[in-house]
Amino acid sequence: MGKAGSKDDLLKDDLSELLVALSDKKNRWVVLDGCNRERALQVHKTLEKPFKPLWIPIHGAKEPLLSAVINGTDSDLVVIDARSENDLSHLAKELSLLFSLYSHKRFLILGYGNLTNIVMPVHADEGKFLSLPFSADLSRDDSALLQHARKLEPKYSLSDLVLSPGTKLKFEEAVEYIETRPFCENDWGFRKRHSRGHGVTLLFHGTSGTGKTMAAEVIANVVGLPLYQIDLSSVISKWVGETEKNLKAIFRAAEGVRGILLFDEGDAIFGQRTKVENSQDKYQNLEVNFLLQEIEVFNGIAVLSTNHDRNLDPAFLRRFTYAINFNIPDQDLRAKIWRANVPAELPLGKTVDFSHLALFQMSGGMIRNCIRYAAARAAAQKKSSVEQEDFLWALKREQQKHGEELNRTLVGETYWKKVAPEWENYRGPTPPNSSPTTPRPQGNPPQ
């Protein structure tokens, strides 16, 4: 619908489009999503004179009182206030019943940003989805979801993500798929044509530190939705049936919250079904089957990241909209990642050479750690800028975390005696020269 503007003219174009949609008798129903209290009052004021609609809450009067009220009105337009309804499957059943019982009426369904993923009943005839511009005042109650997740504030943009050409192409296609989903589902009829499969599920797989979680943040930032990282420790339970119960609570809560679910290290619950040899195998397989069903009918956006995609059940692959592999970056990409992760405010010395640093095989996450280590070292030594020596020292520390040491050939003799592991405990002004008998680290250069 229309572009967001000031509070005074926010609904001007949007309500005009609503009137056009309601005036078209072919539209048996119209869904208007994005109505807070103020906007709902504006809608009521706009519709009162031309339509004299009957307003009912979705949790209001029940049969037979509801039947008497609806049949007793002269207006053919019934407005259903569903702004407080978070269970979309329950709402769809309620609407299906209303559409069947009152075939001579038309319906306007108001949502509070909670109807983005609703699937209308197959016998609902023609209709139209309209959405008011989303803004901060349309906040959803995500308290139920936050019992099993933490809300991330997306800070990365598409330009911050450094990927290989093939990975970048697939990632951009996935973003375009999400951005065009409302148009394809509503205007091009996919929502009406299919009863399920209206959600978007993405699989990001690859070595740790290659940008999978960052990519999820980029998607949330691009499409303007909050990101919820699922806390798997609160989901997986040793008690029979508790894991399924927790998963169901997550998906139901997510349907009422306009956001993106992120299952980090998701192979813990998306694992393969096994041959049943004991009761534990039986219940583990039941959990996987339950999750398959939930993914099939989930109408939101979910991202699963994993370091071990081979551990996933093959049945999940068909249900993923996109599966994108995040590889360890090559030397050219590593140089770009080094440059991209340096803050503009960080003073760099004249000795800094990112092409040299890119010789060392590292993931993007490891490079980001190195930059932070180097800054801390330079600040602690009260330097006016970060030098190449600081980056190499940080690089050494990062490799030691993974049980490796610096490769002397890659470091070069100029810096070796400044950052070599054998002089790590030396506190003199100048490290002694390395002798030919000094043991050298056994690390291998990248292939």
N, C-alpha and C positions, 0 to 999 in steps of 0.2 A: 504494500500500500504506500501511502505518501511518505515523504521524508520527514524526519523528526525536526521540529522547530521549537518555537517558544511555547509556553504553557497555553497562551491565549489562542494560538492558531494550530495547536498540535493535531486536532482532530478535523480540521476544516476539509482537507482533501479526502481524508480517510472515511469520514461519514458520508461524503458525497458518493464514494464508491460503494459504501454499504447500502445506501438508498437505491442505487442502480441495481445492485445484486438482488435486493428484496423486491424490486419492481418487476424483475424478470420472473414471470410465473413458472418458467421451466425449472427454477431453483426450488426444489422441495425443501431444502435446508441451506442455511448459511452458518458457518462457524466463524465467529469473530474472537480471535485470541488477542490477549494483551490488555484486558480491561481491569484497571484498578478501580477503586470506589468512585473516584472523580470521573473517570472515563465512562463508567457504567451509567452514572447519572446523566452524562451528556448524551449517551446513546438513548436513554429513556426519554429525554426531552425532545430529541430529534425525531423519534418514531411515534410519539404520542398522537400528534395531529393526523399524519397521513395513514397510520395503520391501526391505532388504538389496540395495541397488542395485549395479550394476557401474559403476565409475568409469573413464573413459578420457579421455586428453587428445586434443584435436582433431588435434594433430600427433604422436600416439603411434603405436601399432601399425598396420601396413598389412595389407591382404589378402595371403595367406589367414589369417595369424595372427589378425587382428582378427575374422574370421568364426568361427574356432574358439573365441575367447574369448567373444564375444557369444552364440553358440549354446550354449555350454557352461554358461551360468549359469541357475539356476532362476528368478531374478527377471525380471519383465517390464519393469523400469525400468532404463534405461541413462542414466547421468549423463555428459554431455560437458562437459569443462572447456575452455571457449573464451575464458578471460579474457585470454589473450595474443594472440588473433587480431584483427588490425586490418584485414585485407582482407575486408570483408563479402561481396563477390561470391564470393571463394574459399570462405568459410565456408558460404554458401548452397548451393554446388555439393556440398560435402562432406556437408551435411545431406540434400540431395536424394538422394544415393547411399545414405546410411544408411537413410533412410526407405523407399527402394525395396527394398533388400536384406533388411531386417529388419522386415517389415510386422507381425510378431507382437509387436514390442517397442514400448514407449513411451519417450519421451526427455525428460530435463531438461537444458537447456542453460544453463550458468552463464556470465555475462558480468561484466566489470569496469567497467561503465558504457560499454562499447564496442558494445553490441547495440541501442542505442536505435533505430537506423534500419535494422535488418536486415529484409529481405523474405523471408518463409518460402516454401519451394517450393509451387507451386500444388497439388501432389498430397499436401500434408502433412496433410490432414484438419483436424479441429478442434484448437484449442490455446488457450493463454492466455499473455499477456505480463504479467509481474510485475516491479516495479522497486523495489529498496530505496531508502530516502531517500538522496539524493546528499549527500555531505559532502566536506570537504577531503581526507580520507584516501583518497578514490577518484581521486587525481590521475592523469591520463593522460600518457603520454610524447608530448609534442608537438614533440620535437626535429626530426623530419622536416618538420613544417609550418613551424617557425620558420626554416627555411632560405629560405623564400620569404615570410615574413610577420613582423610584430611583434605581440606580444600587448598589447592595450589593457586598462587597468583601468577599467571603466565606473563613472563617478561621478554621472552625471545620472539623475534620476528623472523620472517622467511629469509631475510638477508643475513641473519646470524647463523643459519644452518649451512655448514659446509659439507657437501655430499659429492660423491662421484656422479658423473653425468647420468648413468643408468638409474641409480637410486633416486637422484633428484627428479628425474622425469616421472617415475612411478609415484613419488611423494606428491608432486604437484598435481598429478591426475587424481590422487585420493582427495586432496583439498578441493579440487574442482567438483568432484563427485558430491562432497558434503555441501558445498555452496549452492549447487544446482538442485539439490534434493527436493526442496519444497516445490520448485517449479515443475520438475519431472513427475513428482508424486501427484500433485494436484492438477496442474494445467494439462499435462500430457497423459493423465489417467492411470498411472501405475498404482496409486492407492486404491482406486476403485476396481482395477483389474485383478489384483492379488490380495489375498486375505492376510498374508504375513510376509516377512522379509522386507519391511520398510525401514529398518534400522541400518546403521553403518558399523561394521566391525572390522577393525584393522589389526593385523599382526605385524609387529616390528620384531625381527629376530636378528641376532648378531652378537659379537663379543661385547663384554662389558665395557662401557665408556665410549661407545661409538655413536652416541647421540640419540638413542631411542626415546628416553624420557624427555629430552630437549625437544624432539620432534613432536611429541604429544603436546607440549606447551605451545609450540608454534601453531599447531592446528587450533588449539583453544583461543589463541590470540587472534588468528586470522578470522575465525568465524565469530569471535566475540562472545564466547561461552566460558563459564567457569570449569575448572578441571578438578575432578575428585579422584585422588589416589587411594585405591582400596587398601586397607590394612589387612593383609592376609592372616595375620596372627589372631585377629578378631573373628575371622570367618571359619577357618579350619578348626574342627573340633574332633576329639577322640570319641565323643558320645554319638551313638547311632542317631541319625536324622538331624543332628544339630547343624552340620555343615550346610545341608540343603535348606534348612530353615533360615540360616543367615544369608545364604545366597538369594533366596526368594525375597527376603526383606530388602536387600540391596537393590534388586531389579525393580521391585515395586516402588521403593522410595525414589529411584532414579527416574521413573516414568513421570513423577510429579515435579521433578526439578529439571529445569532446562540447563543441562550441563553434559560433560563428557566424563565417562568412567575410564580410569586407567588401572589396569591390573598389572603391576610391576612384578617381574619374575612369576608370571602367571602360569607357568608349567606346573607349579605346585598344585593347582586345582584343575588345570586343563590337561592332566596327564593321560597316558594311554590306558585303555581298559586292558585288564590282564585275564589270563586263564584262571577260572575260579577253582582254587585249591583249598580255601578255608573261608570262614565267615568274613574275615577282614577284606579279602579280595571281592567278595560279593557286595559288601556295602560300599567299597571304593568304586566299583563299577556302577552302582546305582547313583552315586554322586556325579559321575561323568555323564551318565544318561540324563540326569536331571538338568545338568548345565547345558547339554546339547539342546534340550527343549527350550530352555530359557533364552539362549542365544537366538534360536530360530524365531521366537515371537517378540524379542526385544525391539522396540521401535526407536530407541535412542542411539547414541554414538558411544562405542566402547573401543578402547585400545588395549591390546594385550602385548606386553613386551616380554621377551625371554632370551636368555643366552643359549638355550638348548632347544631349538625348534624340533629336533628329532624325538624329544620326549613327549611331544604333543600327540594326542589321539588323532589319527588321520581323518576321522569324521568331522573334526573341527575345521579342517582346511577348506572344505566346500562352503562352510558357513561364513568364512572371512571374506569381506568385500575386496580387500587388498592384503597381500602378504609381501612385505618389503624387507629385503635383507640389507642390514647396515654392516658394511665391511670395515676391516682395519684400513685406514687411509694410506694411500701410497705417498711417496716422497713429495710430490707436487701438492697434494692435498694437505699434507702435514704442514708445509710452509704457509699455506693459506690459513690453516687453523691456528697456528702460532700467531699470525698477524691479527686474525679476527678476534682473538681472546684477550688481546692487550688493551686495557682501558685507555681511552684517549688522554686521560690525566696522568698516566704513568710515564715518568721521564725516562727515556732510553738513552744510554750512552752511545758514543760513536762506535764502540767495539761490537755492538749487537749485530749478529748475522743470523737471520732466521733460516736462510738456506742451509747454513751449517747445522743448526739445531734440527732441521727437518731430516737429516741423515739418520737420526736415531728412531727406530721403529717404535711408535707409541700410538695409543688411541687418543681421541680427542679429549676424553676425560683426564687422561694422564697429563696431556699437554696443559690443560687448564690448571691442574694441580701444580705443575712446574712453575708456571707464571706466578702463581700466588706464593709459592715457596721463595722464589727469587726476590719478589718484592719485599717479603718479610726479612730476608737476609740483608738486603741493601738498606732497609729502614733501620734495622738493629745496629748496623755498622755506621749509621748516620751518613750514608752516601747521598750525593745530590741526584744520582741517577742509577738505574739498574744496568749493569754491564754484562757482557757475554759470560764472564766468569761466574756471575751469580746464577745465570740460567743453567750453565753446565753443572754447577754445584747442586742446584735443585733437581736437575735431570738425574744426577747420581743418586740423590735421595729417593726419587720416585722408582728408579730401577731396583734399588736395594729393598724396597717394599715387596718387590716381586721376586726376590732371591737372585737378582742379577747384579753385575757390576759394569762399570763403564768400559767401553772398548777403546783401548789406547790409540789405535789407528784412527778411529773416527774423531776422537777428541783432538788429536794433534799435539805435537810436542810443546807448542807455545803455551797451551793451557794445562797440559798434563800435570806438571809439578805444582800447579795451583789447586787442582781439584782431584788429584789421584787419591784413591782410597787408602793407599799405604801411608799418606801423610795426614790422615784425617784428624789425628789427635795432636798434631804438632801445633804449638802455639807461638812459635818464634816469628820474627818479622818477615823472614823469607824462608820458604821450605827448602831443605837441602836438595841438591840435584839428584835425580834418580840415577842409580847405578845400573849397569847392564845386568847385574845379578838380581835386581829387584823383581820379585814375582809380579807378573802381569795378570790383570783380570782375564777371565776366560770367556767373556761375552763375545758373541758373534755378531758381525755387521748384518744389517737387514738385507733380505734377499731382494 
